């Protein structure tokens, strides 16, 4: 337990020190939330009067994706390239506890992200409603799914390729994930594709859980569950430690 | 009384990468407190052998025991991790982590670690204790890697190319640590392709070529076992009268390079006395007197039969 706690602390310190992590995990989500809440230029779903109502759950989804997929994937990819994963496998910490320490550090970062985004959202006039408690299982399932995708890239591609692929996927899912552009505003074929992606499903789930008068569609749960099982299984099969 | 069990034992150790055989059925026994150097050219199978002993590489054939445990078995490997220290050939440290942080973190993995601060002092890393790994020089990175291998008080240390890319000062620090490990009963297996390093650090040298052991023994044993060991080498002013010297030595003498001489005779006291008397009679200086074969010659001979992989 002592080794594991030390590892979680080290993961958090290293994450806080990486400029790309701070940018992706905090600066971009906060920037998007504040800017597009104040400057009302983005399309909104029907019935939404103030952009912050739509943006707060959407940007939360973006933050989860940033931390669990992009930040974890890039960091793990470079750790693999630098032989860190190999070296730690020969210590009493072991690979299993290394992975759980990474997951725990993701959870801590996500809690901090949600706290910051909720605070800013409330300050900008967001009024959450609906089955709020469902946000937690949705975030958990999405975290597992995104972490699986991040580790899949980190464990099977070169670090530089992981860096490019994770950032490319981030941009794609930002645009197609219903996080700042409502899925309902996308052309039908694109919308159908977006709804089966983990970003779209998480976005749907969080909008449903945090908006008064709505609920989480069953389809979103199914999509999240499939990705939460499939991505880690694929990562486990293809992950190479060195 | 039965001989004590070896600390490391490999029988028929074979490692393959697809169709390529990197280690081809080698046998190895290392006793407690021994420093053994695996010497070979690039691609000779040194790192693959060490990684198989550490449990990183699956065996294609053979068996391995380290401290009586099988590093290839998951349960035994877990038990071994607290008793071995590993220094990778390269990397192994978070690029953004400083030596102080890395040693403190690794110390937390072990039950009875060394004091991180004193370890940093021993390896002359206090001046860069707060510098991120990526900004350390090659020698500082190697010394940090060694510190991380030692912090858990290992019973066996595997050091892969410990002095590669290290400046002379750093080499001294690393050699000092290896000597301390030996004195405290730690078993050390190190790899190197530097002959001088192997000769200075190791009790026993195992020369690998194309994944096979082609020679093994202490530096002295290797020199004696060489069929060409009956030699005296020395340096003196160029252009000596080798015909006269050969008559004195009763053995052929040649000037291999200007000022470097080879006498084809065993380097016993009588022969050396004749040589020094001959030089003294002519008021000639004598430098770099060596008898027997150089490790370099033995190495080249045993590894030259086939090109390395």
Interface residues (C-beta under 8 A of the other chain):
Chain A: X2 X3 X5 X6 X7 X10 X13 X14 X17 X18 X78 X79 X81 X82 X83 X84 X86 X87 X89 X90 X91 X92 X93 X94 X242
Chain B: X54 X55 X56 X78 X81 X82 X84 X86 X88 X90 X91 X92 X93 X94 X95 X96 X97 X101 X105 X106 X108 X109 X110 X111 X148 X152
